[in-house]
Amino acid sequence: MKKTALLVVGFLLVASVALANTPVVVVGGVGSNVEQLGGLKDNIPGAIAIVPEKMWSLEEAARDLLKRIREAGIDGRFIIVAHSWGGLIARRMDADNPGVVEKIITIASPHGGFGPAFVRFFFDAGDQASQTPLYVIAAYNNLTPKFYMGEERNDGVVDLKSALDLRGKKITEQKVVEGEHTEVLNSQVAIQLVKSWIN
């Protein structure tokens, strides 16, 4: 009995160390830069930040993102924390490369796309069959809706309806926080959520 308990404790320690060492990649979206991701990246020990060079099509952007992650020296599985359009790219990359991503955390991502339904149809990440855990932070600051937004509550770029429209993909956990689209990256509430979900 004592030997079994020691084996279980040893396994749990090894597993927790392995999880703690999973690389974290912070991914930006359209028009972002590495500096904008700094507040989030700097609060996650060892994280790297990448802004994909290619943003469209999602398939091409996903290939570009994985290539850049591998070029950064990350060879095994990793966790992605993605902002805005980077969230859709990360989800597409996961769909195209099963088993590579340990979990995805998105912040202010337009999962449901922009504009009317016939346009939003083209924004599907195609990852409904993926088993990768997905965590979602949606933001709002009650700005006046822009012509392409579907509802009043929005973060200035993405409306809540789109941020929470996962197209049939199961969400592990979601939170709605107050904040503007880019400023939410430095929100202590969002940073603490991300850190808790990483662990």
N, CA, C and O of each residue as an XYZ file, in Angstrom:
796
protein
N       0.826     -1.199      0.000
C       0.000      0.000      0.000
C       0.865      1.255      0.000
O       0.605      2.200     -0.744
N       1.896      1.253      0.844
C       2.779      2.412      0.951
C       3.526      2.646     -0.368
O       3.723      3.784     -0.794
N       3.933      1.543     -1.001
C       4.645      1.621     -2.275
C       3.738      2.208     -3.357
O       4.175      3.034     -4.159
N       2.486      1.782     -3.376
C       1.515      2.304     -4.345
C       1.288      3.800     -4.140
O       1.235      4.564     -5.103
N       1.156      4.209     -2.883
C       0.965      5.639     -2.585
C       2.159      6.450     -3.041
O       1.995      7.542     -3.584
N       3.358      5.932     -2.830
C       4.566      6.637     -3.278
C       4.618      6.741     -4.800
O       5.014      7.772     -5.344
N       4.219      5.672     -5.483
C       4.179      5.708     -6.946
C       3.179      6.744     -7.452
O       3.469      7.480     -8.395
N       2.016      6.804     -6.832
C       0.990      7.773     -7.228
C       1.496      9.198     -7.000
O       1.352     10.056     -7.871
N       2.087      9.446     -5.832
C       2.618     10.776     -5.526
C       3.722     11.136     -6.522
O       3.772     12.261     -7.018
N       4.602     10.179     -6.810
C       5.679     10.415     -7.776
C       5.127     10.742     -9.154
O       5.607     11.659     -9.820
N       4.117      9.990     -9.582
C       3.495     10.255    -10.881
C       2.890     11.650    -10.922
O       3.063     12.375    -11.901
N       2.185     12.028     -9.868
C       1.563     13.349     -9.822
C       2.603     14.457     -9.859
O       2.389     15.482    -10.506
N       3.716     14.270     -9.181
C       4.783     15.275     -9.215
C       5.373     15.413    -10.613
O       5.591     16.527    -11.090
N       5.630     14.296    -11.266
C       6.175     14.322    -12.628
C       5.174     14.975    -13.574
O       5.550     15.790    -14.417
N       3.901     14.617    -13.433
C       2.865     15.198    -14.294
C       2.750     16.692    -14.078
O       2.605     17.434    -15.050
N       2.809     17.164    -12.837
C       2.679     18.598    -12.578
C       3.877     19.364    -13.107
O       3.725     20.485    -13.594
N       5.078     18.777    -13.019
C       6.264     19.427    -13.580
C       6.148     19.483    -15.098
O       6.491     20.494    -15.711
N       5.665     18.400    -15.708
C       5.510     18.386    -17.164
C       4.521     19.446    -17.611
O       4.756     20.138    -18.601
N       3.412     19.580    -16.885
C       2.426     20.595    -17.246
C       2.992     21.999    -17.062
O       2.735     22.884    -17.879
N       3.753     22.205    -16.005
C       4.304     23.530    -15.730
C       5.301     23.941    -16.800
O       5.525     25.132    -17.017
N       5.901     22.962    -17.470
C       6.901     23.267    -18.483
C       6.338     23.326    -19.887
O       7.102     23.470    -20.842
N       5.044     23.221    -20.047
C       4.458     23.312    -21.382
C       4.655     24.723    -21.905
O       4.226     25.683    -21.265
N       5.303     24.867    -23.065
C       5.526     26.211    -23.612
C       4.205     26.927    -23.905
O       3.211     26.310    -24.288
N       4.227     28.242    -23.712
C       3.054     29.071    -23.984
C       3.406     30.051    -25.095
O       4.427     30.737    -25.039
N       2.545     30.103    -26.104
C       2.728     31.019    -27.229
C       1.579     32.012    -27.212
O       0.414     31.620    -27.279
N       1.903     33.304    -27.124
C       0.900     34.366    -27.178
C       0.844     34.837    -28.626
O       1.853     35.266    -29.184
N      -0.335     34.756    -29.230
C      -0.500     35.033    -30.659
C      -1.350     36.283    -30.860
O      -2.423     36.416    -30.270
N      -0.863     37.196    -31.698
C      -1.596     38.421    -31.997
C      -2.473     38.273    -33.221
O      -2.412     37.277    -33.941
N      -3.287     39.287    -33.435
C      -4.194     39.289    -34.572
C      -3.851     40.371    -35.573
O      -2.749     40.919    -35.559
N      -4.793     40.672    -36.435
C      -4.602     41.653    -37.502
C      -4.217     43.011    -36.915
O      -4.885     43.518    -36.014
N      -3.152     43.584    -37.425
C      -2.737     44.924    -37.017
C      -2.054     44.999    -35.668
O      -1.715     46.089    -35.206
N      -1.843     43.849    -35.023
C      -1.194     43.897    -33.713
C       0.315     43.787    -33.878
O       0.829     43.526    -34.966
N       1.005     43.995    -32.766
C       2.458     43.841    -32.769
C       2.873     43.193    -31.448
O       2.084     43.102    -30.507
N       4.108     42.754    -31.401
C       4.611     42.033    -30.230
C       4.538     42.901    -28.974
O       4.287     42.390    -27.883
N       4.753     44.201    -29.119
C       4.701     45.096    -27.954
C       3.312     45.095    -27.313
O       3.200     45.122    -26.088
N       2.261     45.066    -28.119
C       0.905     45.039    -27.587
C       0.645     43.773    -26.775
O      -0.181     43.777    -25.862
N       1.336     42.710    -27.100
C       1.158     41.434    -26.404
C       2.013     41.346    -25.150
O       1.881     40.399    -24.375
N       2.892     42.329    -24.942
C       3.868     42.302    -23.859
C       3.280     42.201    -22.471
O       3.789     41.438    -21.650
N       2.222     42.945    -22.176
C       1.625     42.902    -20.846
C       1.169     41.504    -20.473
O       1.324     41.075    -19.330
N       0.610     40.802    -21.432
C       0.164     39.436    -21.204
C       1.357     38.486    -21.165
O       1.489     37.686    -20.239
N       2.225     38.575    -22.172
C       3.389     37.691    -22.261
C       4.274     37.795    -21.027
O       4.741     36.782    -20.506
N       4.502     39.007    -20.562
C       5.399     39.216    -19.422
C       4.854     38.644    -18.116
O       5.606     38.462    -17.158
N       3.562     38.361    -18.070
C       2.951     37.783    -16.874
C       2.883     36.257    -16.924
O       2.375     35.619    -16.002
N       3.399     35.682    -18.008
C       3.419     34.225    -18.161
C       4.882     33.815    -18.318
O       5.455     33.986    -19.394
N       5.489     33.283    -17.271
C       6.916     32.943    -17.328
C       7.264     32.062    -18.532
O       6.642     31.025    -18.763
N       8.263     32.495    -19.286
C       8.752     31.714    -20.415
C       7.944     31.829    -21.690
O       8.311     31.231    -22.701
N       6.853     32.580    -21.671
C       6.010     32.687    -22.872
C       6.741     33.437    -23.979
O       7.582     34.297    -23.719
N       6.405     33.094    -25.214
C       6.901     33.849    -26.362
C       5.704     34.485    -27.061
O       4.581     33.996    -26.939
N       5.938     35.565    -27.787
C       4.862     36.248    -28.519
C       5.144     36.185    -30.016
O       6.274     36.391    -30.460
N       4.105     35.900    -30.777
C       4.213     35.817    -32.232
C       3.009     36.511    -32.854
O       1.871     36.303    -32.433
N       3.270     37.327    -33.850
C       2.204     37.887    -34.673
C       2.382     37.271    -36.054
O       3.381     37.539    -36.722
N       1.429     36.448    -36.496
C       1.578     35.800    -37.803
C       1.770     36.818    -38.924
O       1.166     37.891    -38.923
N       2.622     36.458    -39.874
C       2.828     37.327    -41.033
C       1.649     37.237    -41.984
O       1.275     38.221    -42.621
N       1.065     36.043    -42.074
C      -0.071     35.827    -42.964
C      -1.322     35.740    -42.109
O      -1.326     35.071    -41.076
N      -2.377     36.408    -42.528
C      -3.618     36.409    -41.758
C      -4.767     35.735    -42.501
O      -5.754     35.345    -41.878
N      -4.662     35.597    -43.774
C      -5.748     35.038    -44.563
C      -5.165     34.302    -45.737
O      -4.175     34.782    -46.290
N      -5.676     33.218    -46.150
C      -6.779     32.438    -45.626
C      -6.419     31.827    -44.279
O      -5.249     31.788    -43.898
N      -7.433     31.351    -43.561
C      -7.155     30.750    -42.262
C      -6.207     29.557    -42.388
O      -5.347     29.364    -41.528
N      -6.349     28.762    -43.437
C      -5.487     27.599    -43.629
C      -4.038     28.029    -43.820
O      -3.134     27.452    -43.215
N      -3.814     29.033    -44.654
C      -2.455     29.530    -44.901
C      -1.884     30.196    -43.650
O      -0.710     30.012    -43.327
N      -2.702     30.960    -42.955
C      -2.260     31.612    -41.715
C      -1.897     30.574    -40.661
O      -0.927     30.754    -39.924
N      -2.672     29.479    -40.581
C      -2.393     28.418    -39.612
C      -1.066     27.741    -39.912
O      -0.295     27.457    -38.996
N      -0.788     27.478    -41.190
C       0.500     26.881    -41.563
C       1.648     27.824    -41.203
O       2.676     27.386    -40.686
N       1.471     29.112    -41.475
C       2.490     30.114    -41.164
C       2.735     30.189    -39.664
O       3.884     30.266    -39.229
N       1.672     30.167    -38.872
C       1.812     30.241    -37.420
C       2.584     29.040    -36.882
O       3.506     29.211    -36.085
N       2.226     27.834    -37.301
C       2.928     26.648    -36.820
C       4.399     26.692    -37.229
O       5.271     26.331    -36.439
N       4.676     27.127    -38.440
C       6.065     27.245    -38.904
C       6.848     28.202    -38.011
O       7.981     27.905    -37.629
N       6.260     29.336    -37.679
C       6.948     30.321    -36.846
C       7.140     29.818    -35.414
O       8.146     30.130    -34.778
N       6.180     29.042    -34.904
C       6.324     28.457    -33.570
C       7.487     27.466    -33.570
O       8.304     27.468    -32.649
N       7.565     26.629    -34.586
C       8.657     25.654    -34.680
C      10.003     26.364    -34.846
O      11.003     25.937    -34.269
N      10.031     27.441    -35.628
C      11.263     28.212    -35.809
C      11.712     28.872    -34.501
O      12.898     29.147    -34.318
N      10.776     29.122    -33.605
C      11.103     29.709    -32.303
C      11.663     28.664    -31.339
O      12.004     28.991    -30.202
N      11.758     27.411    -31.784
C      12.372     26.367    -30.975
C      11.411     25.515    -30.170
O      11.850     24.725    -29.334
N      10.134     25.649    -30.395
C       9.145     24.828    -29.682
C       8.846     23.609    -30.551
O       8.205     23.727    -31.595
N       9.310     22.444    -30.118
C       9.185     21.237    -30.929
C       8.008     20.356    -30.552
O       7.445     19.675    -31.408
N       7.625     20.361    -29.272
C       6.546     19.495    -28.819
C       5.213     20.207    -28.776
O       4.949     21.124    -29.552
N       4.377     19.763    -27.849
C       3.060     20.385    -27.656
C       3.208     21.729    -26.973
O       4.217     21.994    -26.320
N       2.207     22.572    -27.123
C       2.252     23.909    -26.531
C       0.849     24.403    -26.259
O      -0.132     23.845    -26.751
N       0.767     25.461    -25.467
C      -0.491     26.139    -25.161
C      -0.508     27.441    -25.949
O       0.510     28.126    -26.050
N      -1.655     27.778    -26.502
C      -1.788     29.040    -27.232
C      -2.714     29.966    -26.470
O      -3.794     29.566    -26.035
N      -2.278     31.217    -26.312
C      -3.115     32.302    -25.813
C      -3.202     33.277    -26.977
O      -2.201     33.898    -27.336
N      -4.385     33.423    -27.573
C      -4.502     34.189    -28.810
C      -5.486     35.342    -28.681
O      -6.565     35.209    -28.102
N      -5.083     36.466    -29.234
C      -5.922     37.660    -29.215
C      -6.541     37.891    -30.589
O      -5.895     37.700    -31.620
N      -7.793     38.303    -30.582
C      -8.501     38.744    -31.783
C      -8.455     37.674    -32.885
O      -8.769     36.509    -32.641
N      -8.063     38.080    -34.090
C      -8.035     37.167    -35.237
C      -7.084     36.000    -34.992
O      -7.252     34.927    -35.572
N      -6.087     36.206    -34.135
C      -5.174     35.125    -33.786
C      -5.896     33.920    -33.203
O      -5.421     32.792    -33.332
N      -7.041     34.147    -32.561
C      -7.822     33.047    -32.007
C      -8.370     32.124    -33.078
O      -8.362     30.904    -32.915
N      -8.848     32.703    -34.175
C      -9.348     31.882    -35.282
C      -8.201     31.137    -35.959
O      -8.345     29.976    -36.343
N      -7.061     31.815    -36.103
C      -5.889     31.152    -36.698
C      -5.458     29.979    -35.825
O      -5.176     28.895    -36.336
N      -5.406     30.190    -34.514
C      -5.000     29.127    -33.596
C      -5.965     27.943    -33.674
O      -5.536     26.789    -33.690
N      -7.241     28.225    -33.721
C      -8.223     27.140    -33.805
C      -8.063     26.365    -35.105
O      -8.180     25.139    -35.115
N      -7.794     27.075    -36.209
C      -7.593     26.406    -37.499
C      -6.320     25.557    -37.471
O      -6.302     24.438    -37.985
N      -5.263     26.094    -36.870
C      -4.012     25.350    -36.767
C      -4.239     24.062    -35.977
O      -3.718     23.009    -36.342
N      -5.006     24.145    -34.907
C      -5.332     22.972    -34.105
C      -6.121     21.959    -34.931
O      -5.863     20.758    -34.845
N      -7.066     22.425    -35.719
C      -7.874     21.527    -36.547
C      -7.005     20.795    -37.573
O      -7.240     19.623    -37.865
N      -6.013     21.482    -38.112
C      -5.158     20.905    -39.149
C      -4.022     20.050    -38.589
O      -3.400     19.287    -39.329
N      -3.745     20.173    -37.282
C      -2.623     19.470    -36.661
C      -3.051     18.873    -35.323
O      -2.599     19.334    -34.274
N      -3.913     17.857    -35.339
C      -4.424     17.286    -34.090
C      -3.296     16.828    -33.173
O      -2.314     16.232    -33.615
N      -3.462     17.122    -31.879
C      -2.513     16.670    -30.884
C      -1.334     17.590    -30.640
O      -0.543     17.338    -29.731
N      -1.192     18.638    -31.414
C      -0.053     19.556    -31.274
C      -0.312     20.588    -30.175
O       0.594     20.942    -29.421
N      -1.553     21.067    -30.091
C      -1.905     22.111    -29.137
C      -2.531     21.480    -27.899
O      -3.467     20.687    -28.002
N      -2.014     21.833    -26.740
C      -2.539     21.281    -25.486
C      -3.846     21.947    -25.086
O      -4.784     21.273    -24.659
N      -3.912     23.269    -25.223
C      -5.150     24.008    -24.976
C      -5.043     25.353    -25.667
O      -3.949     25.846    -25.938
N      -6.202     25.939    -25.947
C      -6.274     27.254    -26.594
C      -7.071     28.178    -25.693
O      -8.147     27.825    -25.208
N      -6.523     29.371    -25.477
C      -7.214     30.420    -24.735
C      -7.336     31.608    -25.680
O      -6.326     32.120    -26.163
N      -8.554     32.048    -25.948
C      -8.730     33.193    -26.843
C      -9.228     34.403    -26.063
O      -9.962     34.283    -25.082
N      -8.806     35.562    -26.530
C      -9.209     36.831    -25.915
C      -9.742     37.742    -27.013
O      -9.028     38.052    -27.967
N     -10.992     38.170    -26.881
C     -11.615     39.110    -27.825
C     -11.500     38.633    -29.267
O     -11.196     39.419    -30.164
N     -11.741     37.356    -29.485
C     -11.661     36.791    -30.836
C     -13.036     36.779    -31.496
O     -14.033     36.460    -30.849
N     -13.092     37.125    -32.786
C     -14.375     37.139    -33.512
C     -14.736     35.757    -34.042
O     -14.783     35.542    -35.253
N     -14.989     34.828    -33.136
C     -15.249     33.447    -33.542
C     -16.401     33.352    -34.540
O     -16.381     32.517    -35.445
N     -17.379     34.193    -34.372
C     -18.530     34.169    -35.276
C     -18.367     35.066    -36.484
O     -19.293     35.186    -37.286
N     -17.209     35.701    -36.637
C     -16.966     36.573    -37.786
C     -17.534     37.965    -37.591
O     -17.899     38.362    -36.484
N     -17.597     38.687    -38.681
C     -18.108     40.053    -38.679
C     -19.281     40.177    -39.634
O     -19.396     39.420    -40.598
N     -20.142     41.133    -39.360
C     -21.180     41.495    -40.320
C     -22.344     40.535    -40.372
O     -22.534     39.724    -39.465
N     -23.133     40.626    -41.446
C     -24.350     39.814    -41.589
C     -24.017     38.330    -41.759
O     -22.874     37.965    -42.037
N     -25.029     37.491    -41.589
C     -24.856     36.037    -41.586
C     -24.176     35.515    -42.843
O     -23.347     34.609    -42.756
N     -24.506     36.063    -44.012
C     -23.927     35.521    -45.239
C     -22.426     35.786    -45.320
O     -21.722     35.078    -46.041
N     -21.917     36.789    -44.596
C     -20.479     37.048    -44.533
C     -19.849     36.205    -43.434
O     -18.759     35.663    -43.612
N     -20.528     36.094    -42.304
C     -19.994     35.335    -41.169
C     -19.766     33.872    -41.512
O     -18.953     33.211    -40.866
N     -20.451     33.361    -42.493
C     -20.301     31.982    -42.929
C     -18.841     31.649    -43.252
O     -18.409     30.517    -43.036
N     -18.086     32.606    -43.759
C     -16.721     32.373    -44.215
C     -15.688     32.386    -43.082
O     -14.500     32.196    -43.342
N     -16.108     32.604    -41.847
C     -15.168     32.733    -40.747
C     -15.075     31.472    -39.886
O     -14.582     31.544    -38.761
N     -15.524     30.345    -40.370
C     -15.531     29.108    -39.601
C     -14.123     28.524    -39.519
O     -13.477     28.322    -40.547
N     -13.641     28.251    -38.298
C     -12.298     27.680    -38.103
C     -12.256     26.190    -38.417
O     -11.170     25.620    -38.524
N     -13.400     25.553    -38.564
C     -13.441     24.150    -38.953
C     -12.899     23.182    -37.910
O     -12.396     22.117    -38.268
N     -12.991     23.527    -36.634
C     -12.405     22.686    -35.583
C     -13.444     22.031    -34.683
O     -13.137     21.695    -33.539
N     -14.654     21.845    -35.166
C     -15.720     21.295    -34.331
C     -15.381     19.912    -33.787
O     -15.829     19.563    -32.695
N     -14.602     19.113    -34.519
C     -14.259     17.763    -34.080
C     -13.055     17.736    -33.127
O     -12.769     16.701    -32.525
N     -12.364     18.845    -32.990
C     -11.179     18.895    -32.139
C     -11.541     18.665    -30.673
O     -12.564     19.148    -30.188
N     -10.688     17.925    -29.984
C     -10.877     17.665    -28.552
C     -10.030     18.595    -27.685
O     -10.032     18.467    -26.460
N      -9.314     19.521    -28.300
C      -8.456     20.441    -27.559
C      -9.311     21.367    -26.702
O     -10.240     21.994    -27.212
N      -9.012     21.463    -25.403
C      -9.782     22.375    -24.552
C      -9.700     23.813    -25.053
O      -8.627     24.289    -25.425
N     -10.833     24.497    -25.060
C     -10.908     25.877    -25.544
C     -11.504     26.757    -24.452
O     -12.597     26.497    -23.949
N     -10.766     27.799    -24.100
C     -11.186     28.772    -23.093
C     -11.367     30.114    -23.800
O     -10.547     30.497    -24.634
N     -12.440     30.821    -23.464
C     -12.780     32.046    -24.182
C     -12.983     33.215    -23.219
O     -13.756     33.131    -22.265
N     -12.267     34.310    -23.496
C     -12.521     35.581    -22.813
C     -13.117     36.514    -23.850
O     -12.472     36.837    -24.848
N     -14.348     36.946    -23.614
C     -14.999     37.928    -24.475
C     -14.993     39.262    -23.725
O     -15.095     39.289    -22.498
N     -14.875     40.350    -24.456
C     -14.789     41.663    -23.818
C     -15.886     42.591    -24.327
O     -16.422     42.409    -25.419
N     -16.205     43.592    -23.508
C     -17.141     44.622    -23.935
C     -16.824     45.903    -23.169
O     -16.286     45.868    -22.062
N     -17.165     47.025    -23.777
C     -17.058     48.302    -23.065
C     -18.199     49.242    -23.424
O     -18.123     50.452    -23.212
N     -19.261     48.653    -23.974
C     -20.476     49.407    -24.297
C     -20.247     50.582    -25.227
O     -20.924     51.604    -25.122
N     -19.288     50.440    -26.144
C     -19.094     51.471    -27.155
C     -20.275     51.463    -28.113
O     -21.000     50.472    -28.205
N     -20.462     52.539    -28.808
C     -21.515     52.578    -29.817
C     -21.196     51.548    -30.890
O     -20.076     51.524    -31.401
N     -22.148     50.704    -31.240
C     -21.871     49.676    -32.249
C     -21.459     50.287    -33.577
O     -21.967     51.335    -33.978
N     -20.547     49.631    -34.242
C     -20.167     50.047    -35.586
C     -21.068     49.319    -36.564
O     -21.775     48.387    -36.180
N     -21.052     49.725    -37.807
C     -21.994     49.182    -38.784
C     -21.850     47.669    -38.965
O     -22.813     47.004    -39.346
N     -20.673     47.120    -38.701
C     -20.462     45.699    -38.927
C     -20.731     44.842    -37.693
O     -20.562     43.624    -37.740
N     -21.146     45.461    -36.596
C     -21.376     44.698    -35.379
C     -22.830     44.270    -35.271
O     -23.746     44.964    -35.712
N     -23.004     43.102    -34.668
C     -24.328     42.518    -34.597
C     -25.131     42.904    -33.378
O     -26.348     42.721    -33.371
N     -24.505     43.424    -32.361
C     -25.260     43.789    -31.163
C     -24.575     44.943    -30.445
O     -23.441     45.305    -30.759
N     -25.276     45.508    -29.486
C     -24.775     46.694    -28.796
C     -23.574     46.425    -27.914
O     -22.672     47.261    -27.864
N     -23.515     45.310    -27.221
C     -22.387     45.049    -26.328
C     -21.207     44.561    -27.152
O     -21.255     43.495    -27.767
N     -20.151     45.358    -27.153
C     -18.985     45.049    -27.959
C     -17.750     45.654    -27.316
O     -17.850     46.432    -26.368
N     -16.584     45.293    -27.838
C     -15.331     45.827    -27.306
C     -14.730     46.897    -28.204
O     -13.571     47.276    -28.038
N     -15.520     47.384    -29.155
C     -15.044     48.379    -30.106
C     -14.624     47.761    -31.424
O     -14.503     48.465    -32.426
N     -14.397     46.443    -31.440
C     -14.029     45.731    -32.667
C     -14.881     44.478    -32.841
O     -15.358     44.192    -33.939
N     -15.070     43.735    -31.754
C     -15.803     42.463    -31.804
C     -17.019     42.552    -30.893
O     -16.911     42.976    -29.742
N     -18.188     42.146    -31.416
C     -19.372     42.142    -30.558
C     -19.453     40.824    -29.794
O     -18.875     39.816    -30.203
N     -20.181     40.849    -28.679
C     -20.260     39.672    -27.822
C     -20.875     38.468    -28.527
O     -20.471     37.331    -28.281
N     -21.826     38.706    -29.380
C     -22.453     37.590    -30.094
C     -21.397     36.825    -30.894
O     -21.384     35.594    -30.883
N     -20.520     37.541    -31.580
C     -19.476     36.896    -32.367
C     -18.428     36.236    -31.470
O     -17.979     35.125    -31.752
N     -18.040     36.913    -30.397
C     -17.004     36.377    -29.507
C     -17.429     35.068    -28.856
O     -16.588     34.242    -28.502
N     -18.738     34.880    -28.699
C     -19.237     33.675    -28.035
C     -19.856     32.667    -28.999
O     -20.415     31.663    -28.560
N     -19.764     32.921    -30.320
C     -20.302     32.020    -31.342
C     -19.194     31.081    -31.806
O     -18.421     31.425    -32.700
N     -19.115     29.895    -31.202
C     -18.026     28.962    -31.483
C     -18.366     27.965    -32.578
O     -17.612     27.015    -32.792
N     -19.481     28.153    -33.281
C     -19.849     27.301    -34.411
C     -19.868     25.819    -34.064
O     -19.376     24.992    -34.833
N     -20.422     25.490    -32.934
C     -20.555     24.083    -32.564
C     -19.382     23.517    -31.796
O     -19.455     22.387    -31.314
N     -18.306     24.267    -31.668
C     -17.139     23.810    -30.883
C     -17.471     23.934    -29.409
O     -18.000     24.955    -28.970
N     -17.165     22.904    -28.652
C     -17.438     22.910    -27.216
C     -16.444     23.829    -26.509
O     -15.239     23.745    -26.744
N     -16.952     24.703    -25.646
C     -16.114     25.601    -24.865
C     -15.886     24.957    -23.493
O     -16.834     24.515    -22.843
N     -14.630     24.908    -23.062
C     -14.309     24.373    -21.746
C     -14.757     25.352    -20.675
O     -15.376     24.962    -19.685
N     -14.442     26.635    -20.878
C     -14.875     27.673    -19.947
C     -14.870     29.002    -20.687
O     -14.053     29.224    -21.581
N     -15.796     29.890    -20.303
C     -15.837     31.225    -20.907
C     -16.126     32.267    -19.846
O     -16.816     32.005    -18.860
N     -15.582     33.458    -20.069
C     -15.825     34.591    -19.177
C     -15.998     35.836    -20.042
O     -15.357     35.988    -21.081
N     -16.870     36.709    -19.590
C     -17.053     38.003    -20.238
C     -16.507     39.048    -19.274
O     -16.925     39.118    -18.119
N     -15.566     39.863    -19.759
C     -14.941     40.888    -18.927
C     -15.136     42.254    -19.568
O     -15.328     42.370    -20.778
N     -15.083     43.268    -18.743
C     -15.207     44.619    -19.274
C     -13.853     45.081    -19.786
O     -12.835     44.909    -19.116
N     -13.845     45.673    -20.985
C     -12.602     46.184    -21.535
C     -12.694     46.436    -23.026
O     -13.568     45.909    -23.714
N     -11.781     47.244    -23.504
C     -11.672     47.558    -24.928
C     -10.849     46.469    -25.602
O     -10.057     45.793    -24.944
N     -11.025     46.297    -26.887
C     -10.468     45.193    -27.665
C      -8.975     44.943    -27.402
O      -8.588     43.805    -27.135
N      -8.143     45.966    -27.470
C      -6.705     45.787    -27.265
C      -6.317     45.972    -25.808
O      -5.439     45.272    -25.305
N      -6.957     46.897    -25.135
C      -6.624     47.155    -23.727
C      -6.889     45.952    -22.833
O      -6.278     45.823    -21.772
N      -7.797     45.067    -23.251
C      -8.114     43.896    -22.426
C      -6.890     42.989    -22.261
O      -6.839     42.184    -21.331
N      -5.907     43.114    -23.154
C      -4.671     42.342    -23.027
C      -3.902     42.689    -21.759
O      -3.144     41.866    -21.244
N      -4.096     43.905    -21.255
C      -3.424     44.345    -20.034
C      -4.342     44.341    -18.816
O      -3.948     44.777    -17.734
N      -5.548     43.856    -18.991
C      -6.510     43.782    -17.890
C      -6.048     42.737    -16.880
O      -5.773     41.594    -17.244
N      -5.965     43.130    -15.616
C      -5.558     42.181    -14.578
C      -6.564     41.036    -14.448
O      -6.193     39.910    -14.116
N      -7.826     41.331    -14.711
C      -8.840     40.272    -14.659
C      -8.551     39.235    -15.746
O      -8.550     38.033    -15.479
N      -8.305     39.708    -16.975
C      -8.014     38.791    -18.082
C      -6.704     38.043    -17.845
O      -6.627     36.840    -18.096
N      -5.684     38.733    -17.369
C      -4.386     38.090    -17.124
C      -4.511     36.999    -16.071
O      -3.943     35.918    -16.228
N      -5.250     37.270    -14.998
C      -5.424     36.249    -13.954
C      -6.221     35.051    -14.472
O      -5.922     33.912    -14.115
N      -7.220     35.293    -15.301
C      -7.961     34.187    -15.909
C      -7.038     33.329    -16.749
O      -7.037     32.103    -16.632
N      -6.247     33.979    -17.600
C      -5.332     33.241    -18.474
C      -4.373     32.400    -17.636
O      -4.166     31.221    -17.922
N      -3.793     32.999    -16.613
C      -2.846     32.264    -15.773
C      -3.507     31.074    -15.092
O      -2.899     30.009    -14.986
N      -4.736     31.236    -14.631
C      -5.428     30.109    -13.977
C      -5.751     29.013    -14.994
O      -5.681     27.830    -14.663
N      -6.101     29.386    -16.214
C      -6.424     28.388    -17.226
C      -5.174     27.679    -17.750
O      -5.251     26.512    -18.132
N      -4.044     28.348    -17.776
C      -2.803     27.708    -18.204
C      -2.438     26.596    -17.246
O      -2.001     25.523    -17.661
N      -2.618     26.853    -15.972
C      -2.264     25.854    -14.959
C      -3.401     24.869    -14.784
O      -3.300     23.947    -13.974
